[in-house]
Amino acid sequence: MTRENISITTEYIKLEALLKFAGLTETGGEAKVLIQDGNVTVNGAVCLQRGKKLRPGDVVVLGETEVSIV
């Protein structure tokens, strides 16, 4: 599994934006489909909300990639 740390300077980042920012998807539309199909977990639970607010300490997994928000 590939592990990545993403540093944010705001209070939170939305899940859809994180997937694009981390380079896991090319477009928001692609992120939307992956999220709606149940392919993304946040802190170990499947997340179907593309607007989910992620804060430092949250962990997102898509396929073989784990992204930690710092």
N, C-alpha and C positions, 0 to 999 in steps of 0.2 A: 504494500500500500504506500502510495506517495503522500507525504505530509507537508503541509504548507502553512505558514503563519501569515496572516494578513493584518496589517496595522491600520486602524481607522482613526481619524482625528475628530470625528463627530460622535454624538451620543450613540447613534446606531446606524446600521446599514440594512436596507431591505434585502431579503433573500435573493430576489431576482437580480438586483444590482450586484450583489456579491458574486454570483455565478459568472456574470459578465466581467467584473473587475478582476476576478481570479483567473480569467481566461478559460473557464470550464465550458462556456458557451460563447457562441459568436454573436447571438442576438437575444433580445428580450423574448421574442417569440419562441425561440428554441428553449430558453430557460422555462418559460411558461409550460410548455408541453412536458418537459422532464419533471417539473414539480407536480403537475396535475396527474401524471402517470404514476406517481408514488415512488419515483427513483431517487429522491433526495431525503436524507434524514438530518434532523437538527437535534443535537444532544441525545442521539440514540433512538429518536422516534420519527416515524415517517411524517413529513410536513407537506401539506397540500396548499399552504397559503403562500403565494408568491410575494406578498407584501409583508411577510413575517419580519418583525424588527429584530435584528441580531445585534447583540452587544458584546463587548469584550468578555471572553470566557466561554462563549458559545462555540460549538464544534459542528461543522457541516460536512456530510459525507455524500459524495456523488461517485458512484462506481468504485474505483480503486483509489480515489483521491479524498483525503481528509484535509479540511481547511479549518484552522483555529483562528478565531478573532482575538486580536491582542490590542 
